[in-house]
Amino acid sequence: MFEFNKDRALILFKNEIRAQREGKFSDLDVQFMRAVETNDTTKQAEIATQKQALRDLTDITTSQFETQSDLIGLWPENILGECPFK
């Protein structure tokens, strides 16, 4: 029987989040530079908020879940789409 290793599972989970959000950061960087070129400070602020939300996705600790199912439930589908661990 296998034991669920919360620490190892969290590392893998966060690594997948990082991989999935990488493309979103690139897209937002392009949008931000366009907003800089047009001096659209409102758009710049919106993009900065979106980028911070992406950074915050990995602010997960082992105290937030007990089981593998609990961890999978923390996947931010509204931002990254369907969880690859399902």
N, CA, C and O of each residue as an XYZ file, in Angstrom:
344
protein
N       0.843     -1.183      0.000
C       0.000      0.000      0.000
C       0.889      1.247      0.000
O       1.924      1.286      0.666
N       0.475      2.246     -0.744
C       1.220      3.489     -0.843
C       0.688      4.503      0.145
O      -0.517      4.590      0.381
N       1.590      5.260      0.714
C       1.222      6.333      1.628
C       1.255      7.651      0.867
O       2.158      7.883      0.063
N       0.296      8.495      1.111
C       0.222      9.804      0.457
C       1.224     10.734      1.124
O       1.099     11.038      2.311
N       2.207     11.181      0.376
C       3.231     12.090      0.878
C       2.812     13.514      0.519
O       2.959     13.946     -0.624
N       2.296     14.228      1.498
C       1.779     15.574      1.262
C       2.847     16.530      0.742
O       2.587     17.326     -0.160
N       4.030     16.453      1.304
C       5.094     17.372      0.883
C       5.471     17.155     -0.581
O       5.587     18.106     -1.354
N       5.657     15.898     -0.943
C       6.030     15.571     -2.330
C       4.894     15.919     -3.295
O       5.132     16.454     -4.378
N       3.671     15.614     -2.898
C       2.516     15.927     -3.736
C       2.396     17.434     -3.964
O       2.078     17.885     -5.064
N       2.655     18.195     -2.915
C       2.562     19.651     -3.039
C       3.627     20.190     -3.986
O       3.357     21.103     -4.766
N       4.824     19.637     -3.924
C       5.886     20.057     -4.837
C       5.476     19.802     -6.288
O       5.619     20.676     -7.143
N       4.966     18.602     -6.558
C       4.538     18.268     -7.916
C       3.383     19.165     -8.368
O       3.350     19.618     -9.512
N       2.449     19.411     -7.471
C       1.289     20.246     -7.759
C       1.728     21.667     -8.115
O       1.275     22.230     -9.112
N       2.606     22.239     -7.301
C       3.079     23.596     -7.564
C       3.887     23.667     -8.857
O       3.783     24.643     -9.600
N       4.679     22.654     -9.125
C       5.450     22.637    -10.372
C       4.532     22.633    -11.589
O       4.825     23.280    -12.594
N       3.430     21.911    -11.499
C       2.474     21.888    -12.610
C       1.791     23.245    -12.765
O       1.570     23.706    -13.884
N       1.461     23.880    -11.654
C       0.885     25.228    -11.722
C       1.873     26.170    -12.418
O       1.490     26.950    -13.290
N       3.125     26.088    -12.029
C       4.149     26.956    -12.628
C       4.258     26.719    -14.135
O       4.375     27.667    -14.913
N       4.219     25.471    -14.532
C       4.312     25.142    -15.961
C       3.094     25.671    -16.722
O       3.227     26.199    -17.826
N       1.923     25.529    -16.133
C       0.690     25.950    -16.799
C       0.574     27.474    -16.899
O       0.013     27.994    -17.864
N       1.098     28.175    -15.915
C       0.934     29.638    -15.922
C       2.003     30.344    -16.747
O       1.871     31.536    -17.023
N       3.044     29.645    -17.142
C       4.158     30.254    -17.873
C       3.689     30.988    -19.136
O       4.095     32.122    -19.389
N       2.846     30.341    -19.912
C       2.335     30.967    -21.133
C       1.472     32.179    -20.848
O       1.463     33.143    -21.613
N       0.754     32.124    -19.751
C      -0.086     33.262    -19.388
C       0.768     34.475    -19.030
O       0.423     35.608    -19.366
N       1.888     34.228    -18.342
C       2.800     35.329    -18.040
C       3.336     35.959    -19.323
O       3.404     37.183    -19.435
N       3.711     35.135    -20.275
C       4.239     35.659    -21.542
C       3.214     36.532    -22.246
O       3.546     37.611    -22.736
N       1.975     36.072    -22.299
C       0.909     36.854    -22.931
C       0.695     38.178    -22.207
O       0.538     39.224    -22.837
N       0.691     38.120    -20.892
C       0.488     39.347    -20.115
C       1.659     40.313    -20.267
O       1.465     41.528    -20.253
N       2.865     39.785    -20.411
C       4.026     40.655    -20.632
C       3.872     41.448    -21.931
O       4.164     42.643    -21.976
N       3.416     40.778    -22.972
C       3.202     41.459    -24.257
C       2.121     42.523    -24.110
O       2.281     43.650    -24.578
N       1.016     42.158    -23.454
C      -0.063     43.129    -23.254
C       0.416     44.326    -22.433
O       0.040     45.466    -22.704
N       1.242     44.056    -21.434
C       1.748     45.137    -20.591
C       2.612     46.102    -21.400
O       2.478     47.319    -21.277
N       3.491     45.552    -22.222
C       4.353     46.411    -23.037
C       3.532     47.255    -24.016
O       3.869     48.409    -24.278
N       2.474     46.686    -24.546
C       1.595     47.465    -25.438
C       0.924     48.599    -24.652
O       0.768     49.711    -25.156
N       0.535     48.301    -23.422
C      -0.086     49.329    -22.584
C       0.919     50.418    -22.231
O       0.547     51.587    -22.126
N       2.171     50.060    -22.049
C       3.222     51.047    -21.787
C       3.403     51.938    -23.012
O       3.525     53.157    -22.893
N       3.420     51.320    -24.181
C       3.618     52.082    -25.420
C       2.511     53.105    -25.647
O       2.751     54.184    -26.189
N       1.306     52.757    -25.231
C       0.171     53.667    -25.413
C      -0.120     54.492    -24.160
O      -1.088     55.251    -24.117
N       0.722     54.336    -23.150
C       0.572     55.046    -21.876
C      -0.785     54.783    -21.223
O      -1.379     55.679    -20.623
N      -1.260     53.567    -21.342
C      -2.541     53.165    -20.751
C      -2.289     52.631    -19.341
O      -2.118     51.429    -19.139
N      -2.270     53.537    -18.384
C      -1.945     53.161    -17.008
C      -3.026     52.285    -16.367
O      -2.736     51.472    -15.490
N      -4.257     52.457    -16.807
C      -5.331     51.612    -16.279
C      -5.105     50.159    -16.681
O      -5.225     49.252    -15.858
N      -4.781     49.950    -17.934
C      -4.503     48.597    -18.436
C      -3.258     48.019    -17.746
O      -3.224     46.836    -17.408
N      -2.255     48.846    -17.543
C      -1.050     48.384    -16.863
C      -1.375     47.880    -15.459
O      -0.863     46.843    -15.037
N      -2.218     48.605    -14.742
C      -2.605     48.207    -13.390
C      -3.403     46.906    -13.410
O      -3.212     46.040    -12.556
N      -4.304     46.774    -14.395
C      -5.089     45.536    -14.522
C      -4.182     44.335    -14.763
O      -4.363     43.280    -14.157
N      -3.221     44.501    -15.640
C      -2.298     43.408    -15.965
C      -1.423     43.072    -14.761
O      -1.162     41.899    -14.494
N      -0.974     44.078    -14.042
C      -0.166     43.844    -12.844
C      -0.964     43.031    -11.821
O      -0.411     42.150    -11.162
N      -2.240     43.318    -11.688
C      -3.107     42.566    -10.775
C      -3.255     41.118    -11.238
O      -3.207     40.197    -10.423
N      -3.432     40.916    -12.538
C      -3.552     39.561    -13.081
C      -2.269     38.767    -12.869
O      -2.312     37.585    -12.526
N      -1.135     39.417    -13.074
C       0.146     38.734    -12.887
C       0.359     38.365    -11.421
O       0.884     37.294    -11.119
N      -0.045     39.243    -10.519
C       0.093     38.926     -9.094
C      -0.810     37.750     -8.722
O      -0.423     36.905     -7.914
N      -1.999     37.689     -9.299
C      -2.896     36.559     -9.045
C      -2.252     35.252     -9.508
O      -2.383     34.226     -8.841
N      -1.562     35.285    -10.638
C      -0.854     34.096    -11.120
C       0.272     33.704    -10.161
O       0.484     32.520     -9.897
N       0.980     34.689     -9.648
C       2.054     34.398     -8.696
C       1.491     33.773     -7.416
O       2.094     32.870     -6.836
N       0.343     34.262     -6.992
C      -0.261     33.799     -5.745
C      -0.809     32.376     -5.828
O      -1.124     31.779     -4.798
N      -0.927     31.828     -7.027
C      -1.474     30.478     -7.183
C      -0.656     29.419     -6.447
O      -1.189     28.377     -6.064
N       0.614     29.677     -6.250
C       1.451     28.687     -5.569
C       1.541     28.928     -4.060
O       2.335     28.279     -3.380
N       0.753     29.835     -3.541
C       0.720     30.072     -2.096
C      -0.163     29.029     -1.426
O      -1.212     29.352     -0.869
N       0.264     27.800     -1.486
C      -0.470     26.673     -0.925
C       0.454     25.994      0.081
O       1.650     25.845     -0.168
N      -0.098     25.589      1.202
C       0.676     24.866      2.205
C       0.023     23.511      2.476
O      -1.136     23.286      2.126
N       0.773     22.630      3.095
C       0.244     21.293      3.398
C      -0.892     21.347      4.414
O      -1.645     20.382      4.544
N      -1.028     22.448      5.126
C      -2.122     22.558      6.095
C      -3.473     22.792      5.410
O      -4.515     22.717      6.061
N      -3.464     23.072      4.111
C      -4.699     23.349      3.380
C      -5.372     22.099      2.817
O      -6.475     22.181      2.277
N      -4.717     20.942      2.938
C      -5.310     19.716      2.405
C      -4.851     18.513      3.221
O      -3.805     18.545      3.869
N      -5.642     17.467      3.176
C      -5.301     16.225      3.875
C      -5.105     15.063      2.904
O      -4.260     14.194      3.122
N      -5.890     15.059      1.839
C      -5.861     13.939      0.903
C      -5.498     14.435     -0.492
O      -5.461     15.635     -0.762
N      -5.234     13.481     -1.356
C      -4.950     13.815     -2.750
C      -6.143     14.520     -3.376
O      -5.971     15.472     -4.137
N      -7.327     14.069     -3.070
C      -8.540     14.701     -3.608
C      -8.671     16.145     -3.140
O      -9.076     17.022     -3.904
N      -8.326     16.382     -1.879
C      -8.363     17.755     -1.361
C      -7.399     18.646     -2.144
O      -7.733     19.773     -2.508
N      -6.202     18.123     -2.396
C      -5.196     18.892     -3.129
C      -5.676     19.181     -4.551
O      -5.559     20.310     -5.026
N      -6.199     18.197     -5.210
C      -6.709     18.378     -6.567
C      -7.817     19.427     -6.583
O      -7.953     20.184     -7.544
N      -8.600     19.466     -5.516
C      -9.667     20.456     -5.405
C      -9.160     21.890     -5.309
O      -9.924     22.833     -5.512
N      -7.891     22.058     -5.004
C      -7.301     23.398     -4.919
C      -6.843     23.935     -6.274
O      -6.432     25.091     -6.382
N      -6.915     23.093     -7.308
C      -6.477     23.519     -8.641
C      -7.346     24.695     -9.106
O      -8.572     24.598     -9.060
N      -6.741     25.799     -9.550
C      -7.488     26.989     -9.967
C      -8.042     26.868    -11.398
O      -7.510     27.474    -12.328
N      -9.098     26.093    -11.559
C      -9.671     25.856    -12.894
C     -10.131     27.148    -13.554
O     -10.082     27.269    -14.779
N     -10.575     28.114    -12.758
C     -11.051     29.379    -13.332
C      -9.919     30.170    -13.996
O     -10.169     31.059    -14.810
N      -8.680     29.839    -13.643
C      -7.529     30.547    -14.220
C      -6.731     29.664    -15.181
O      -6.324     30.112    -16.253
N      -6.509     28.399    -14.787
C      -5.640     27.508    -15.569
C      -6.385     26.430    -16.330
O      -5.764     25.659    -17.062
N      -7.677     26.357    -16.182
C      -8.431     25.317    -16.873
C      -8.460     24.013    -16.085
O      -8.149     23.986    -14.894
N      -8.830     22.960    -16.749
C      -9.024     21.671    -16.086
C      -7.726     21.148    -15.464
O      -6.641     21.271    -16.032
N      -7.878     20.573    -14.302
C      -6.739     20.025    -13.573
C      -6.167     18.809    -14.292
O      -6.914     17.887    -14.621
N      -4.870     18.786    -14.541
C      -4.268     17.649    -15.234
C      -4.142     16.398    -14.361
O      -3.780     15.332    -14.860
N      -4.430     16.514    -13.093
C      -4.300     15.390    -12.180
C      -5.595     14.599    -11.997
O      -5.623     13.616    -11.256
N      -6.657     15.020    -12.663
C      -7.950     14.312    -12.520
C      -7.927     13.022    -13.288
O      -8.916     12.289    -13.292
